[in-house]
Amino acid sequence: MRKNKSGSPKHRAARKRSRAASTEKPQATKKSSTGAGKNRAEGIRLFALAGRPSKQDFVKVYGPNGPKMTWEQRAAAGVPAEKFQAALASGIRQAK
């Protein structure tokens, strides 16, 4: 009768888990160094600052082109991200 060198299936699974756990390194959040990544991060920051509005909210404040506009274009239209919720509450609608 041949003896199994690796032991019982439970021990084998435990050994595999411990090896896999020790080889994985914790991933640190990387900040993007590309121009596109920085612009995307800034857009997400402004979106959160504006209260994560829906497409309907953009249409109510900026008109039909509101969802397609960049935050720079929206600020030039008169309502920056910081004032978006106030504009939405007051019912201001920009004509463009």
C-alpha positions as CSV (number, residue, x, y, z in Angstrom):
1,M,0.0,0.0,0.0
2,R,1.4,3.4,-1.0
3,K,1.3,6.2,1.5
4,N,0.2,9.7,0.4
5,K,3.0,12.2,0.9
6,S,0.9,15.3,1.1
7,G,-1.4,14.0,3.8
8,S,-5.2,14.3,4.0
9,P,-7.2,16.5,1.7
10,K,-8.0,18.9,4.6
11,H,-4.3,19.5,5.3
12,R,-3.6,20.0,1.6
13,A,-6.3,22.7,1.3
14,A,-5.0,24.4,4.4
15,R,-1.5,24.4,3.0
16,K,-2.6,25.8,-0.3
17,R,-4.6,28.6,1.4
18,S,-1.7,29.6,3.6
19,R,0.7,29.8,0.6
20,A,-1.7,31.8,-1.4
21,A,-2.4,34.2,1.5
22,S,1.3,34.8,2.1
23,T,2.2,35.4,-1.6
24,E,-0.5,38.1,-2.1
25,K,0.6,41.6,-1.3
26,P,-1.9,44.2,-0.2
27,Q,-2.7,46.6,-3.1
28,A,-2.2,50.3,-2.3
29,T,-4.5,52.7,-4.1
30,K,-2.6,54.1,-7.0
31,K,-3.0,57.7,-8.0
32,S,-3.0,58.1,-11.8
33,S,-0.1,60.0,-13.2
34,T,-1.6,60.4,-16.7
35,G,-3.4,63.5,-17.7
36,A,-6.6,61.6,-18.6
37,G,-6.5,59.9,-15.1
38,K,-6.1,63.2,-13.3
39,N,-9.0,64.8,-15.3
40,R,-11.2,61.8,-14.6
41,A,-10.4,62.0,-10.9
42,E,-11.2,65.7,-10.9
43,G,-14.5,65.1,-12.7
44,I,-15.5,62.4,-10.2
45,R,-14.6,64.7,-7.3
46,L,-16.8,67.5,-8.7
47,F,-19.6,65.0,-9.4
48,A,-19.5,64.0,-5.7
49,L,-19.3,67.6,-4.6
50,A,-22.5,68.3,-6.6
51,G,-24.3,65.6,-4.7
52,R,-24.1,62.8,-7.4
53,P,-26.9,64.2,-9.5
54,S,-28.9,62.1,-12.0
55,K,-29.2,62.9,-15.7
56,Q,-32.7,64.4,-15.1
57,D,-31.1,66.8,-12.5
58,F,-28.6,68.0,-15.1
59,V,-31.4,68.6,-17.6
60,K,-33.4,70.5,-15.0
61,V,-30.5,72.9,-14.2
62,Y,-28.5,73.1,-17.5
63,G,-31.0,72.2,-20.2
64,P,-31.0,69.4,-22.6
65,N,-27.2,69.5,-23.1
66,G,-26.5,69.3,-19.4
67,P,-25.5,65.6,-19.2
68,K,-23.1,66.1,-22.1
69,M,-21.3,69.1,-20.7
70,T,-18.1,69.0,-18.8
71,W,-17.8,70.6,-15.4
72,E,-15.9,73.5,-16.8
73,Q,-18.7,74.1,-19.3
74,R,-21.3,73.9,-16.6
75,A,-19.3,76.4,-14.5
76,A,-19.1,78.7,-17.5
77,A,-22.9,78.4,-17.9
78,G,-23.3,79.9,-14.4
79,V,-23.7,77.0,-12.0
80,P,-20.5,75.4,-10.7
81,A,-20.5,72.1,-8.9
82,E,-20.4,73.7,-5.5
83,K,-23.7,75.5,-6.2
84,F,-25.5,72.7,-8.1
85,Q,-27.8,71.5,-5.3
86,A,-28.9,75.1,-4.5
87,A,-29.7,75.7,-8.2
88,L,-31.6,72.4,-8.4
89,A,-33.6,73.3,-5.3
90,S,-34.5,76.8,-6.6
91,G,-35.5,75.5,-9.9
92,I,-33.2,77.6,-12.0
93,R,-33.0,76.4,-15.6
94,Q,-30.3,77.7,-17.9
95,A,-31.3,78.3,-21.5
96,K,-28.6,77.1,-23.9
